[in-house]
Amino acid sequence: MDYKNMKFKIWTGCDRGLCHRACGRQDKQLNTYDWLEDIPGNTDTTDLVEVQFKNTRKGYYHNVNGLELQKGDVVAVEANPGHDIGVVTLTGRLVKLQIKKAGCIKSPEDIRRVYRHAKEVDLQKYEEAKAREHATMIESRQIAKNLGLQMKIGDVEYQGDGNKAIFYYIADERVDFRQLIKDLAAAFHVRIEMKQIGARQEAGRIGGTGPCGRELCCATWMKNFSSVSTTAARFQDISLNPTKLAGMCAKLKCCLNYEVDQYMEAAKRLPSKEVILATMDADYYLFKTDILNGQCTYSTDKHLAVNLETITVERAREIIEMNRQGERPLSLLNNGKAKPSKKPIDLLAGADISRFDKEKQHRKNKSNNNQRKQSQPRNENRRPQKGQPQEQGQAPRSQRNNHPNNNRPHHHQGRQGGNRPQNNRRNEE
């Protein structure tokens, strides 16, 4: 097949798809698919561009110099003080919608400028600044520990020119870090900025694998975090077990909010728990529901699982309508017939009772055979041992037992009467 003469182009890799012109794996969680990228004149409508830096930090800038920018270009942008190095993640009309969604721009003066494409000198300074981040984080943790501050410094981000450092920290309570800023500025000789992040942002920065076996959502595609409550678990009939509901960040899992809207919509079709279904045999109370399958389980007791019956939502609404009209069905069954009474189960049905007699007869025959064997003389059943042949003139054991010496009394005769009868018997034998 001649691929050169084909009328269409096959897109491979990250050239197309959800990561179209993506700028790397570390930016995947904040990647935005540009649906308007192929439309002519898309970048001519606005000069705004979206630039991403380390972690989840993004900024919006004016392309005042009219540079030809595309997704993935490394640029030098205006900062306070100096300049910073970032990656272009979005251009064109969608940037205005992203600014409106983020809500981080309060006035047009807050939008700064894009200077130029990053040069070789800019990239060298950028790499030198990034190489100091880990050592700075370890030393800053020790400084915070010496000051006795209840906080954890999770990450450090140096500006592209190395004149400024952002310290990301986690704290449960309000922290007075004025003295900490002075000590950090004296130790590293840069401008210090403290930024507090939550446990969810910290888990997204570190990454990991969730209990579902997949990579954490906060580390792959989630851009913002919404509050999660146990109400979402109740709507989905999930057990309120803290160890199972908590994620890697020790907070409630974000995935609890994914399907809660569908469950709430489906729960509207279910009958209320306060409604009692009255039938001819008993009154039934709602015990549990299967929201997605549309089934309800009723019990004859309000608090216990007694005589459980599972019916569909349509059948439950039909019975409720009949109760409103003053009618009672024979049972909860869909055909309207009375519920069949349960008969006791006969465990011996179809069993052969005479098997016990056979077992008893077998034991009786076995005992009779044992008695016959015991009544026979021992010499007849006894075989001579190897190396000790039986003498021809030896009397049977029954006759040897009638030896005159064996008729002696077996009481103790004292020392004057000689040895004990047992010893005499051994000597004679």
Secondary structure, DSSP 8 states (H G I E B T S, - for coil): --GGG-SS----TTSSSTTTT---GGGGGG----TTTTSTTTTTS--EEEEE-STT-EEEEE-TT-----TT-EEEEE-SSSEEEEEEEEESTHHHHHHHHH----SGGG-EEEEEE--HHHHHHHHHHHHTHHHHHHHHHHHHHHTT-S-EEEEEEE-TTSSEEEEEEE-SS----HHHHHHHHHHH-SEEEEEE--HHHHHHHH--B-TTSSB-GGGTT--S-----HHHHHHTT----HHHHB-TTSSB-GGGGTSHHHHHHHHTTS--TT--EE-SS-EEEEEEEETTTTEEEEESSSSS--S-EEEEHHHHHHHHHHHHTT---SSSSTT-----------TTTT--TTHHHHHHHHHHHHHHHHHHHHHS-HHHH----TT----TT---HHHHTT-GGGGS--S--TTTT-S-HHHHHHHH-
